[in-house]
């Protein structure tokens, strides 16, 4: 019997539950969602939708890290 709250089938199709991997790898919210959507895309009805969601979260993470890098670079330039 499927339990869509505690053990949804699209999260538990293998020996590793996605949440356990995300927590073990200490991923932040955005990267955790990337892993979640990629891992389950072939186990739901619309793989393309889940891959687009993964890309959306990945783009957010890239934007955040780019902005942080630029801010750190500008801060380092002021200190020189």
Steps between C-alpha positions, in 0.01 A plus 500: 500500500630843404539778758517828305607698807765288673621266224381612155583244232685754283743562790551141610547304179856399590692415813585866558234752586573839342460692827763280664752576225424874512550507877815283488653731239391808701348667195324833532135547406563580133748220434288256696208577272719451192592151623140425595354595163770326299482182707126463468439629146478155339269372773223753448276578208672812370879466501550819299311705758717368783818563299386858438440542873850365569645747249307787665653419840845451346477838324411660836803339665729614218362855524551507877857375479581737214370796701697390807818463293456846353438651844809327641709616204384861542567482874850367439569781254403762762745347749795541263 
